[in-house]
Amino acid sequence: MNYPDGPTMGQSYASTHWLIKKHAKGLSHADSVIQSPFEANCFNWVLGHILAGRHEVLSHLGGPTLWNEEEIALYKTGSAPITEADQGLVLGRLLADLDETQELIVERLEQVSADELAEIVATRFGERPMGQHISGLHWHETYHTGQLEILRELAS
């Protein structure tokens, strides 16, 4: 096993959830679509991208997802940047969905067995143990959570 157990992964998701909320505190929706002076996506897109990853986690864990395919498509890797306030989901919705996915992910990770995490699942990266995939998706979330700090500063 080269990934943590479910409850440990849940604690990791709790850490990024807390940090994302900290970075978003006090931002308006208009703030969330401010473009950087260098090539990068805005706060809104990065947060939506994190949530698209959380939906992937929930689908592997057998949990409910909150978004439809059209909403997920706005924030998938390679999707068009969000440059105007009306192009993406409203920041308040993204933050509410972050809270809800947090509860769902932690609840399911507290219940998932070692055998379930070891099951080989099909992913966009090929077949791998579910626990490895979920752990990798969390690593990806930490990468983008770090970007939010810089994007928040642009709005300040």
C-alpha positions as CSV (number, residue, x, y, z in Angstrom):
1,M,0.0,0.0,0.0
2,N,1.5,3.3,-1.1
3,Y,-1.3,5.6,0.1
4,P,-2.8,6.4,3.6
5,D,-5.9,4.8,5.0
6,G,-9.3,6.5,4.6
7,P,-9.4,8.5,7.8
8,T,-5.9,9.8,7.2
9,M,-6.9,10.9,3.7
10,G,-10.0,12.5,5.3
11,Q,-7.8,14.6,7.6
12,S,-5.8,15.7,4.5
13,Y,-8.9,16.8,2.8
14,A,-9.9,18.7,5.9
15,S,-6.6,20.6,5.8
16,T,-7.0,21.8,2.3
17,H,-10.7,22.6,2.9
18,W,-9.7,24.9,5.8
19,L,-7.0,26.6,3.7
20,I,-9.2,27.1,0.7
21,K,-11.9,28.7,2.9
22,K,-9.2,30.9,4.4
23,H,-8.0,32.1,1.0
24,A,-11.6,32.7,-0.1
25,K,-12.7,34.7,2.9
26,G,-14.0,38.1,2.0
27,L,-13.7,37.6,-1.7
28,S,-16.6,38.6,-3.9
29,H,-17.6,36.8,-7.1
30,A,-16.1,39.6,-9.1
31,D,-12.9,39.2,-7.2
32,S,-12.8,35.5,-8.1
33,V,-12.6,36.2,-11.8
34,I,-9.8,38.7,-11.7
35,Q,-7.2,37.7,-14.2
36,S,-3.5,37.5,-13.3
37,P,-0.9,39.5,-15.3
38,F,0.7,36.2,-16.3
39,E,-0.8,33.2,-17.9
40,A,-2.9,31.4,-15.3
41,N,-6.5,30.7,-14.5
42,C,-8.5,32.9,-12.1
43,F,-9.5,32.0,-8.5
44,N,-12.9,30.9,-9.7
45,W,-11.5,28.4,-12.2
46,V,-9.0,27.0,-9.8
47,L,-11.6,26.5,-7.1
48,G,-14.0,24.9,-9.6
49,H,-11.2,22.7,-10.8
50,I,-10.6,21.5,-7.3
51,L,-14.3,20.8,-7.0
52,A,-14.2,18.8,-10.3
53,G,-11.5,16.7,-8.7
54,R,-13.6,16.2,-5.6
55,H,-16.5,15.0,-7.8
56,E,-14.1,12.4,-9.2
57,V,-13.2,11.3,-5.7
58,L,-16.9,11.0,-4.8
59,S,-17.7,9.0,-7.9
60,H,-14.9,6.5,-7.0
61,L,-16.1,6.3,-3.4
62,G,-19.7,5.7,-4.5
63,G,-20.9,8.9,-3.1
64,P,-23.3,11.4,-4.6
65,T,-21.9,14.2,-6.9
66,L,-23.3,17.7,-6.9
67,W,-22.6,18.8,-10.4
68,N,-23.8,17.7,-13.8
69,E,-21.4,17.1,-16.7
70,E,-21.9,20.6,-18.1
71,E,-20.8,22.2,-14.8
72,I,-17.8,19.8,-14.5
73,A,-16.8,20.6,-18.1
74,L,-16.3,24.3,-17.2
75,Y,-13.5,23.4,-14.9
76,K,-11.8,20.3,-16.4
77,T,-8.2,20.4,-17.4
78,G,-7.9,22.1,-20.7
79,S,-11.2,23.9,-20.4
80,A,-11.5,27.6,-21.5
81,P,-10.4,30.1,-18.8
82,I,-13.1,31.9,-16.9
83,T,-12.5,35.5,-17.8
84,E,-15.9,37.1,-17.1
85,A,-18.3,36.9,-14.1
86,D,-21.0,35.2,-16.1
87,Q,-18.9,32.3,-17.5
88,G,-18.5,30.2,-14.3
89,L,-20.4,29.2,-11.3
90,V,-20.9,31.9,-8.7
91,L,-18.2,32.0,-6.0
92,G,-20.8,31.5,-3.2
93,R,-22.1,28.3,-4.9
94,L,-18.5,27.0,-5.3
95,L,-17.8,27.6,-1.6
96,A,-21.1,26.0,-0.6
97,D,-20.3,23.0,-2.8
98,L,-16.8,22.8,-1.3
99,D,-18.4,22.5,2.2
100,E,-20.8,19.8,1.0
101,T,-18.2,17.8,-0.8
102,Q,-16.0,18.0,2.3
103,E,-18.7,16.4,4.4
104,L,-19.4,13.7,1.8
105,I,-15.7,12.9,1.2
106,V,-14.8,12.7,4.9
107,E,-17.9,10.6,5.7
108,R,-17.1,8.1,3.0
109,L,-13.4,8.0,3.8
110,E,-14.1,7.2,7.4
111,Q,-16.2,4.2,6.3
112,V,-14.1,2.9,3.4
113,S,-12.2,-0.3,4.0
114,A,-8.7,-1.2,3.2
115,D,-10.0,-3.8,0.8
116,E,-12.1,-1.2,-1.0
117,L,-9.1,1.2,-1.3
118,A,-7.0,-1.6,-2.7
119,E,-9.5,-2.4,-5.5
120,I,-8.2,-1.6,-9.0
121,V,-10.3,1.0,-10.6
122,A,-10.3,2.5,-14.1
123,T,-9.1,6.2,-14.0
124,R,-8.2,8.7,-16.6
125,F,-4.6,7.8,-15.9
126,G,-5.2,4.1,-16.4
127,E,-6.0,1.3,-13.9
128,R,-4.7,1.7,-10.3
129,P,-5.8,1.0,-6.7
130,M,-8.6,3.4,-5.7
131,G,-6.7,4.5,-2.6
132,Q,-3.7,5.5,-4.8
133,H,-5.9,7.4,-7.1
134,I,-7.8,9.3,-4.4
135,S,-4.5,10.1,-2.7
136,G,-3.1,11.4,-6.0
137,L,-6.2,13.5,-6.5
138,H,-5.6,15.0,-3.1
139,W,-2.0,15.8,-4.0
140,H,-3.4,17.6,-7.1
141,E,-5.8,19.5,-4.8
142,T,-2.9,20.7,-2.6
143,Y,-1.1,22.0,-5.7
144,H,-4.0,24.1,-6.7
145,T,-4.8,25.2,-3.2
146,G,-1.3,26.8,-3.2
147,Q,-2.2,28.7,-6.3
148,L,-5.2,30.2,-4.6
149,E,-3.0,32.1,-2.2
150,I,-1.4,34.0,-5.1
151,L,-4.8,34.6,-6.8
152,R,-6.3,35.9,-3.6
153,E,-3.5,38.5,-3.4
154,L,-4.4,39.8,-6.9
155,A,-7.9,40.6,-5.5
156,S,-6.5,42.5,-2.4
